[in-house]
Amino acid sequence: MIDLETHRAVFTWVQERLVEAGLLKGKTVAIDATTLEANAAMRSIVRRDTGESYQDFLVRLAKASGIKTPTREALARLDRTRKKKTSNKDWRHPWDPDAKVTKMKDGRTHLAHKAEHAVDLETGAIVAVTLQGADQGDTTTIGETAIAAAEQVEGAQADVKEPQPLEEIIADKGYHSNQTMVDLDAVGIRSYVSEPDRGRRDWSEAPEAQAPVYGNRRRIRGRRGRRLMCQRGERIERSFAHVYDTGGMRRTHLRGHENILKRLLIHTGGFNLGLLMRATFGVGTPRGLQDVAARVCAALFRVLLAGLDLITVHVAHEWSIPRSRKLSHVSSPSPLVAT
């Protein structure tokens, strides 16, 4: 089995080609996350303490409530009426421990993983991709993704004489916290993170976060900050749509973070390779190549028809001249004929 480092090396190799083509800058990076449905069913989860299945858990609750022989309908009714507390601290999936119970964007509760992208805002290339538990918050996972993005930018520009380091990170308000602002300021990265409305702030307990928070607030309210926020939504959502929706990875068919991350690295590497193909050939997908072939054939057919029309007009013109001369010769009287 090919290890994770080999997959990461392939991903970095594609980024090196992007750097050569000028399609990866690495100065300004946007970060956002999305959830991937795990290859695991909720009905298969078990208790962490006793190993009891969800079905056995409901049967025990039914017997405790006075139902001696609960039917399937009674168990379903009990499950609907009881107060739900399906916590990841109490439940796990026996065959995919990395999958966590979470609420998807469409409102369903499912076992899922959290994929986080770091995207170059200037070109739209994916700089880094990480995979974490779906129960972890954005303020917890941004650190790992920022470190991975900085390392990928450095690795992709290994042969560049004057490499461009990561200088700016753009994110939505889910990533805003005092600790996030302090950490980014400590490593010299300018933050453009939307700030939620928290009312009047009291800095007596965290005075070291006041300057980074106010600096971030000043930047996002400026003209450049607003422009970067608009670009963030466009670039990030486009990568999600291509990789997960069109690319068919919204639901994973692998188990374990390492295996899923391998697939993500190859998938996102293909996305970056599509940017290079689009810049070189004008198309970046096989479907787009099919459309180009159809357009080329249609153009050649139109040229062929135009050529046939020109030939037809020329031949008709050549045949019409002798015929007119013959008709004029027959119709005109001879000067030697006496009248």
Secondary structure, DSSP 8 states (H G I E B T S, - for coil): ---HHHHHHHHHHHHHHHHHTT----SEEEEEEEEEE-S--GGG-EETTT--BHHHHHHHHHHHTT-SS--HHHHHHHHHHS-----TTTEE-SS-TT-EEEE-TTS-EEEEEEEEEEEETTT--EEEEEEEETTS-HHHHHHHHHHHHHHHHHHHTTT-SS-----EEEE-GGG--HHHHHHHHHTT-EEEE------S---SS-GGGHHHHHHHHHHHTSHHHHHHHHHHHHHHHHHHIIIIIITT-SB----SHHHHHHHHHHHHHHHHHHHHHHHHHS--SHHHHHHHHHHHHHHHHHHHHHHHHHHHHHHHHHHHHHHHHHHHHHHS--TTS--
